Amino acid sequence: MNEAIFQRTLEVIKRMSVVTNDLSETETLSSVGIDSLKMVELIIAIEEEFGIEFNDSTLDPSKLITIEDLLELIHSTLSKA
């Protein structure tokens, strides 16, 4: 995974979460305070951060469990851009 994408994603998550310490790819989004409402806000913030728009057909919040899941979605969206 691209380190720059990873770091930028972590910064967005940290701005929205209750956690300020180091995060790993395997942590669940819910464990850092991202509930269903914050998930919507997180998706919008990620789209703005990377200048992308997630395709509704590939965006399934129920499959975004870990930070790694979110990173994979970002990477796949960027690779199609």
Secondary structure as the mmCIF struct_conf table of DSSP 4:
data_model
#
loop_
_struct_conf.conf_type_id
_struct_conf.id
_struct_conf.beg_label_comp_id
_struct_conf.beg_label_asym_id
_struct_conf.beg_label_seq_id
_struct_conf.end_label_comp_id
_struct_conf.end_label_asym_id
_struct_conf.end_label_seq_id
HELX_RH_AL_P HELX_RH_AL_P1 GLU A 3 MET A 16
BEND BEND1 SER A 17 VAL A 18
BEND BEND2 ASN A 21 ASN A 21
TURN_TY1_P TURN_TY1_P1 GLU A 25 THR A 26
BEND BEND3 GLU A 27 GLU A 27
STRN STRN1 THR A 28 THR A 28
TURN_TY1_P TURN_TY1_P2 LEU A 29 LEU A 29
HELX_RH_3T_P HELX_RH_3T_P1 SER A 30 VAL A 32
TURN_TY1_P TURN_TY1_P3 GLY A 33 GLY A 33
HELX_RH_AL_P HELX_RH_AL_P2 SER A 36 PHE A 50
TURN_TY1_P TURN_TY1_P4 GLY A 51 GLY A 51
TURN_TY1_P TURN_TY1_P5 ASP A 56 THR A 58
HELX_RH_3T_P HELX_RH_3T_P2 PRO A 61 LYS A 63
STRN STRN2 THR A 66 THR A 66
HELX_RH_AL_P HELX_RH_AL_P3 ILE A 67 LYS A 80
#
